[in-house]
Structures are given as C-alpha cells and as structure tokens.
Amino acid sequence: MSILIGNNCVVSIYYTLTDDAGRMLDSSKFSGPLNYLHGANNLVPGLEHELTGKRTGDNFKVSIDPENAYGEYKEELVKVVPIAMFEDLDKLETGMQFESNGSDGEEIVIVTHIEDGEVTVDGNHPLAGKTLHFEVSIESVRDATAEELEHRHVHEHGHHH
C-alpha cells in the first residue's frame, strides 16, 4: 500500500500552473518533477493542503485563491524612489529584481517603471492577488530522511551544504 502524503514526506509532482485566462505561467513538464518536503512550507499553503492525504498516481486540478497562495496585492508595497539609490548599476531596466531592507526584513523588489529620475519598485510577489490554477500529477511519495527533516528540504543526487 502506498504512503499517504502528510508532514515529513518527500513528494515528487509534475504540475502545470495557469492563470484565470488559461495561460500557462509555469510547468515542471519541461524540467522534471518538483520534489519537496511536505509540511516545511515549500509550496503555497493552498496547494500543500490539497496534496495532503493523496498518494502516488493521483491526478487532480485545483484553483487556489490569493489568500492561500501569494497573498493579496498590496498597493503599499509599491514605492517610487530616486534613481540615485541605484547609482552602482550601469544599466537599470524594468523587470530587474533587487533585495531591499523592508520593515519585515529583506524583501525582493521588482523595478516596474523608470522615468524622470525616479524608479517605481514593487515588493509584491508577481503572482500576488491572482488565483492560481494547478493541474497536478503525483509521481512518488516517500518518508523523508533524518537529514532532510533537519535541513527542511529535499536532498537529491549527493546534495551538500
């Protein structure tokens, strides 16, 4: 009998993620299955919840609301800053990502607009505020090793720290 997915299991899944219009946003079909440690916050909470109790060979489709994915889009995370804050860069372009020290510690911001000596940066995750639609195929489920549990992630192919 196969193992049911629960905390401290290593799970291997193939997934395709689409938006509300059905456009593919991401897929593991091209890179191989995603392996993760269940219960270690390595997936969006809604998808991890949907995987709980399933087993190898199960296939399903699920829609995850923003609250259980990357959160609601927060306008207060969009800021306009002087371009001088980026003076060490030779070429600043929209779409570039930077680490920033925010009120909650370090966060990733994305440059969304550059004009008149000012740069607009957005600290929201690119999928914040969006409903995520997953199609998932569970390839395998196994118990995690002691080392994987200690490190809180899957070790593959001679992984070293």
Buried (B, 14 or more C-beta within 10 A) or exposed (E): EEBEBBEEBBBBBBBBBBEEEEEEEBBBEEEEBBBBBBBBEBBBEBBBEBBBEBBBEBEEEBBBEBEBBBBEBEEEBBEEBEBEEBEEEEEBEEEBEBEBEEEEEEBBBBBBEBEEEEBBBBBBBEBBBBBBBBBBBBBBBBEBEEEBBEBEBBBEEEEEE
